[in-house]
C-alpha cells in the first residue's frame, strides 16, 4: 500500500506530512523533520499520494505565483466556495495535488480578493471593496519604492527635500509610519551610521547652531515667533503720583524693566524702603488679547545674544519702568526702624512712580563696591546714600534668612556673561559669531540689593494675599534635604532653600506669566482688602490656577533647558575659537567635572574614582556641537592627594542638573523598532 500524505493549516502556515494513523476525528501526521503532530480531520485540507510533501509544497508555491488573481476572482461564485472549486475552474476538471495546493495558497494569500472562511473555504470580496484594497496596495507599493529611493539617496550622501523639510519632526516627534521616518531608519541601518551623523553627512544639517535653534522653534514656536497685532491697553484709573524718586538696577540689555527701588527718610528714626513693580496688571485683563499671547508664551526666552520676549516690544514699552517717566506701579513700602531695621509697618499701593534712573550692572558693578557702600571708600555715583542703605538692609535680610535656612548661602561659583561679537546686535545670531565669555561674581553688592528686595516683596505679598483670602501661585520647598525640589502650588508654604515662610513670583510681570497672574491677585487685595476674594480674577480652588501652574512649569523648564543648551554650545565654540585644549576643573561625582573658569560640566575619563572637590587638569579630546557632547580625559591631579578633598554629599538636584547638562542629545529615532507606531516618541533634550 502506498503512503498517504495530508496538507493542513497550523497558525496561518501550511504544512504537509505522512499520515501515520487515523482516528474518527483526527490524524497522526509525521513531518519531514520527524516531528509528529495531531491534526483534526477537518483541518486536513488535502489528501494526496504523490508527490512527496516537500516536493508538493515546492511545486505549489511555484505554481501559486502564476495564478491570475483577477481571472479567478471573475470566475468565482458570489456565494461561499472551496478552493477545489476554483482549481477545477482554473486548471481542469481533474487538477492534480500540486495544482490544488497552489490554488489554496493563492486564495489564502490574497485576502483583499477573497475573504477567508476557514478550512479551505472562501468568499470573494465585493467589487467596491476590492477596488479600494487594490488602490491601497498600489499606494503601499509606491510608498515602499519611495522609501527605498530615499534610503539609497541618504546612504549615498544626499538628503531628499521631503526629508530635509521634516528634519526636526523625524528626529524628535516622528510619525513612525511616515515614509520619511522609515527612509531615515533604513538608511541608518544600511550605512551603519547614527541618524544624526547620517543626516549631517547627507547635508540636511549644515549648521549646529541653526539645528538647535530651529529644533526649539519647531517644538515651541511652530507658527513662528512673530506677534499678532496688539495694542497695549491704557491704565484707566487715575493713580496718585508717589513722592519718591525710584531707581532700577538691570543690565544694559534689559528692556523689560520690571522693578525699581526707593529709599525715604534717611537720617531719621524711620526709613521707608519701597519696592516698585511695573503694573501691566492694571491694564491687561484676564482673557484679553494681550493676556492670551502672554499665556501662550508663558515667559521670555533668554539665550546668548538674543531673546524672545513674552510680550511684544510695543506692549512692554507701555509698562516698563523707563527712566524719566511716571510709570504705573504696584508698590510695597516697608517702614523700618533706622537702628535695628525691624519692620514697623508695611503698605501696598497702586500708584504712579517717578523713575529717576535706570542704573546698569555692567556700568556700575566695578564702581558700586562693598567699600563704597559701607563708607570705607568714596562713593562717587548717583543714589549713593540710598544704595548704601539698601545694601545694609540686604545684608540684614540675608542674615535673617540664613538663620532660618540653617546654613549660609554659597556664592562660590560665578555667573557668566556671554557677548557675541557681531555687526548688528539686533539681529538673530547665526552661530558663526565670536563669543566672549566673562565671569560675573555672584552675590555682588548690586545683585544682593536687588535679590533681597525682590525676596522681601515676594515673601510679603505671598503672606498678605493669603490673609486676604485670595489664592496665588507659590513656590515652596519642604526641606533642603537632597532630592527635595522646589514645587509650585496655590497655597502658601515655607521655602526652605530661601529661608522664608512663603514665596511667590510677583516681581517680573513683564517677563513671566505667573508674576502677572499674582499681580492681578495683589491688585485685588490692594483695592478691596479683606473682601478681595470676591473681586480677584482667580478664586480659591480655581482650576484655572492649576492649569496656569502646569503650563508655565512645563514651558519654563523647557526654556531653561534650551538656554542651558545654547550656553553650552557657545562655551564649546569658545573652546574652538580660543584654541583651548586643557582646562582646570573640580570633580563633582561619577566622573563629572566642572570647569573652573567656564560654565561647563562634562565627563572626564580617569576622574571616576577621585573624591568630590579634587582639583584636576583635563585634556579636551573631542567635541560634538550637534549633540553638545564633550570628551575629555584626566591629565593630572592638581591638589595634594594626601589632603582630603571636599567629600560632602553632592546636592542631588545640582548633580542631576549637571549630569543632564553633560548628556548628549537624545533622539526619538529607534533603529531597533522603526515600524512601531504604537509607542509615542519622546522629544529629545540637549
Secondary structure as UniProt FT lines:
FT   STRAND          5..10
FT   TURN            11..12
FT   STRAND          13..22
FT   STRAND          26..30
FT   TURN            32..33
FT   STRAND          36..40
FT   HELIX           41..43
FT   STRAND          44..48
FT   HELIX           53..64
FT   TURN            65..66
FT   HELIX           69..75
FT   STRAND          81..82
FT   HELIX           83..90
FT   TURN            93..94
FT   HELIX           97..108
FT   TURN            111..113
FT   STRAND          114..118
FT   TURN            119..120
FT   STRAND          121..124
FT   HELIX           127..155
FT   TURN            156..157
FT   HELIX           161..165
FT   HELIX           167..172
FT   TURN            176..177
FT   HELIX           179..191
FT   HELIX           195..201
FT   TURN            202..203
FT   HELIX           208..220
FT   TURN            222..223
FT   STRAND          241..250
FT   TURN            252..253
FT   STRAND          259..264
FT   TURN            266..267
FT   STRAND          270..278
FT   HELIX           280..282
FT   TURN            286..287
FT   HELIX           289..297
FT   STRAND          301..303
FT   TURN            304..305
FT   STRAND          306..308
FT   HELIX           313..319
FT   TURN            323..324
FT   STRAND          326..337
FT   TURN            338..340
FT   STRAND          343..360
FT   HELIX           361..364
FT   TURN            365..367
FT   HELIX           370..374
FT   TURN            382..383
FT   HELIX           384..405
FT   STRAND          415..421
FT   TURN            425..426
FT   STRAND          434..440
FT   TURN            442..443
FT   HELIX           445..467
FT   TURN            468..469
FT   STRAND          474..477
FT   TURN            482..483
FT   STRAND          487..489
FT   TURN            496..499
FT   TURN            509..511
FT   HELIX           513..528
FT   HELIX           529..531
FT   HELIX           532..535
FT   TURN            540..541
FT   HELIX           543..578
FT   STRAND          582..587
FT   TURN            590..591
FT   STRAND          592..595
FT   STRAND          601..605
FT   TURN            608..609
FT   TURN            612..613
FT   STRAND          615..624
FT   TURN            625..628
FT   STRAND          629..637
FT   TURN            641..642
FT   HELIX           652..662
FT   TURN            671..672
FT   TURN            674..675
//
